[in-house]
């Protein structure tokens, strides 16, 4: 009977309120639901075929010299986690910058202290790492962006979202003082050491966008660079290349017009906002792929008319759109509008409202979606 009950409870939805509310039924249920073995099975059951639930997102607008701000979505009131749970009390105005989150881990960088912090927002645990010797002031090299990921193999039964400092990888990418070279370096927690610094000669105008998150594409971290290009760091073969934007793209070279994405086939993609005034816009989705002759290039996959997707456009009121984030796990773009923040899934074209508001302006910011299993005993 106990085993049957556990199997039933395993099928509760993975929302934050599910297990706490079920544990109130009786002491027997509470004992089962608080058991570490059951919690591990619960995360494995729900994370096997789909990503962990979206708990909210960190807001980049307030990140410089301040603690990262966590914002809730429009989920049910019972599933709303107090934002204070995601505070970082150890940040005290020392120039910390938030550079994204992946697999339940968040990454912050402090240029002043020459330090990176890998942080688990749910448990509060952190790992501090000094920059590698290759990124030192004497050599005139500066960190411009970074990325983190869990290195545990899914093939071995690991479920992302239950990582909690299983082996992880951390990558730093930067430039020299005159902007003519880009550098990347990888840290692997299993070995506990930084790898060699990989360098690439570039033009002065090729600048890594600090306000855009990394995107993990197979064995590469990819970052947007000025003008709509992409800097790709393949951490398996230790190569660093710049991929130019599609030749047929003729839009203003603002970094808010471009977003690195993953394609339906897990390849490298680029979303391009085609309207420079951001009103009633169109998004083009490009995919990097090989043609019949084996030549790799960009191919237009889809064109999305935004004003035809959102019902509030029927009111006749003015509106605007801006791409301000990307969710790898659901392949969705985060869009800001005068009426709220939305997540647009690129395959199904379905969208959900994340934050409701009405404003006559859109602030330039970056949203970093945070997914994890929020269950009893996490902290």
ChimeraX attribute file (.defattr): number of C-alpha atoms within 10 A of each C-alpha:
attribute: neighborCount
match mode: 1-to-1
recipient: residues
	/A:1	6
	/A:2	10
	/A:3	8
	/A:4	9
	/A:5	11
	/A:6	16
	/A:7	14
	/A:8	10
	/A:9	18
	/A:10	20
	/A:11	11
	/A:12	13
	/A:13	13
	/A:14	20
	/A:15	21
	/A:16	20
	/A:17	18
	/A:18	17
	/A:19	23
	/A:20	15
	/A:21	11
	/A:22	14
	/A:23	17
	/A:24	11
	/A:25	10
	/A:26	9
	/A:27	10
	/A:28	11
	/A:29	17
	/A:30	17
	/A:31	11
	/A:32	17
	/A:33	23
	/A:34	16
	/A:35	12
	/A:36	13
	/A:37	10
	/A:38	17
	/A:39	21
	/A:40	12
	/A:41	14
	/A:42	23
	/A:43	22
	/A:44	19
	/A:45	15
	/A:46	19
	/A:47	20
	/A:48	14
	/A:49	9
	/A:50	12
	/A:51	18
	/A:52	25
	/A:53	19
	/A:54	20
	/A:55	22
	/A:56	23
	/A:57	23
	/A:58	23
	/A:59	20
	/A:60	23
	/A:61	14
	/A:62	15
	/A:63	19
	/A:64	15
	/A:65	15
	/A:66	16
	/A:67	20
	/A:68	22
	/A:69	18
	/A:70	22
	/A:71	22
	/A:72	18
	/A:73	21
	/A:74	15
	/A:75	15
	/A:76	9
	/A:77	9
	/A:78	11
	/A:79	16
	/A:80	17
	/A:81	17
	/A:82	11
	/A:83	12
	/A:84	10
	/A:85	13
	/A:86	19
	/A:87	16
	/A:88	15
	/A:89	9
	/A:90	8
	/A:91	16
	/A:92	11
	/A:93	11
	/A:94	13
	/A:95	16
	/A:96	23
	/A:97	23
	/A:98	28
	/A:99	24
	/A:100	27
	/A:101	25
	/A:102	24
	/A:103	23
	/A:104	22
	/A:105	27
	/A:106	22
	/A:107	22
	/A:108	23
	/A:109	25
	/A:110	21
	/A:111	15
	/A:112	9
	/A:113	12
	/A:114	16
	/A:115	15
	/A:116	21
	/A:117	18
	/A:118	23
	/A:119	21
	/A:120	20
	/A:121	20
	/A:122	18
	/A:123	13
	/A:124	15
	/A:125	13
	/A:126	16
	/A:127	12
	/A:128	12
	/A:129	17
	/A:130	14
	/A:131	20
	/A:132	18
	/A:133	12
	/A:134	19
	/A:135	23
	/A:136	13
	/A:137	12
	/A:138	8
	/A:139	11
	/A:140	12
	/A:141	20
	/A:142	21
	/A:143	22
	/A:144	19
	/A:145	25
	/A:146	26
	/A:147	25
	/A:148	25
	/A:149	22
	/A:150	25
	/A:151	19
	/A:152	17
	/A:153	11
	/A:154	11
	/A:155	7
	/A:156	7
	/A:157	10
	/A:158	18
	/A:159	24
	/A:160	28
	/A:161	22
	/A:162	21
	/A:163	19
	/A:164	20
	/A:165	18
	/A:166	13
	/A:167	16
	/A:168	19
	/A:169	18
	/A:170	21
	/A:171	20
	/A:172	23
	/A:173	26
	/A:174	22
	/A:175	26
	/A:176	17
	/A:177	13
	/A:178	10
	/A:179	17
	/A:180	15
	/A:181	18
	/A:182	28
	/A:183	22
	/A:184	27
	/A:185	23
	/A:186	24
	/A:187	21
	/A:188	16
	/A:189	17
	/A:190	11
	/A:191	9
	/A:192	10
	/A:193	12
	/A:194	20
	/A:195	17
	/A:196	14
	/A:197	17
	/A:198	17
	/A:199	18
	/A:200	14
	/A:201	15
	/A:202	15
	/A:203	11
	/A:204	14
	/A:205	11
	/A:206	22
	/A:207	21
	/A:208	23
	/A:209	20
	/A:210	18
	/A:211	22
	/A:212	26
	/A:213	26
	/A:214	29
	/A:215	24
	/A:216	24
	/A:217	20
	/A:218	13
	/A:219	13
	/A:220	20
	/A:221	22
	/A:222	25
	/A:223	26
	/A:224	28
	/A:225	23
	/A:226	16
	/A:227	20
	/A:228	26
	/A:229	23
	/A:230	25
	/A:231	24
	/A:232	23
	/A:233	27
	/A:234	18
	/A:235	20
	/A:236	10
	/A:237	9
	/A:238	17
	/A:239	14
	/A:240	22
	/A:241	16
	/A:242	19
	/A:243	16
	/A:244	14
	/A:245	20
	/A:246	18
	/A:247	8
	/A:248	9
	/A:249	14
	/A:250	10
	/A:251	15
	/A:252	16
	/A:253	14
	/A:254	12
	/A:255	19
	/A:256	21
	/A:257	21
	/A:258	29
	/A:259	26
	/A:260	28
	/A:261	29
	/A:262	27
	/A:263	21
	/A:264	13
	/A:265	8
	/A:266	14
	/A:267	14
	/A:268	23
	/A:269	25
	/A:270	25
	/A:271	23
	/A:272	25
	/A:273	26
	/A:274	18
	/A:275	15
	/A:276	13
	/A:277	12
	/A:278	17
	/A:279	15
	/A:280	15
	/A:281	19
	/A:282	18
	/A:283	19
	/A:284	17
	/A:285	23
	/A:286	25
	/A:287	23
	/A:288	19
	/A:289	14
	/A:290	12
	/A:291	11
	/A:292	6
	/A:293	6
	/A:294	8
	/A:295	8
	/A:296	11
	/A:297	16
	/A:298	20
	/A:299	16
	/A:300	15
	/A:301	13
	/A:302	14
	/A:303	15
	/A:304	15
	/A:305	13
	/A:306	18
	/A:307	17
	/A:308	13
	/A:309	13
	/A:310	12
	/A:311	8
	/A:312	14
	/A:313	14
	/A:314	9
	/A:315	7
	/A:316	7
	/A:317	8
	/A:318	11
	/A:319	19
	/A:320	19
	/A:321	23
	/A:322	24
	/A:323	27
	/A:324	26
	/A:325	26
	/A:326	27
	/A:327	23
	/A:328	19
	/A:329	16
	/A:330	16
	/A:331	17
	/A:332	22
	/A:333	23
	/A:334	23
	/A:335	22
	/A:336	25
	/A:337	22
	/A:338	19
	/A:339	19
	/A:340	15
	/A:341	23
	/A:342	23
	/A:343	23
	/A:344	22
	/A:345	17
	/A:346	19
	/A:347	12
	/A:348	8
	/A:349	12
	/A:350	12
	/A:351	17
	/A:352	13
	/A:353	16
	/A:354	20
	/A:355	17
	/A:356	13
	/A:357	10
	/A:358	10
	/A:359	10
	/A:360	10
	/A:361	12
	/A:362	17
	/A:363	10
	/A:364	13
	/A:365	19
	/A:366	25
	/A:367	26
	/A:368	26
	/A:369	22
	/A:370	25
	/A:371	22
	/A:372	26
	/A:373	24
	/A:374	24
	/A:375	20
	/A:376	18
	/A:377	11
	/A:378	12
	/A:379	11
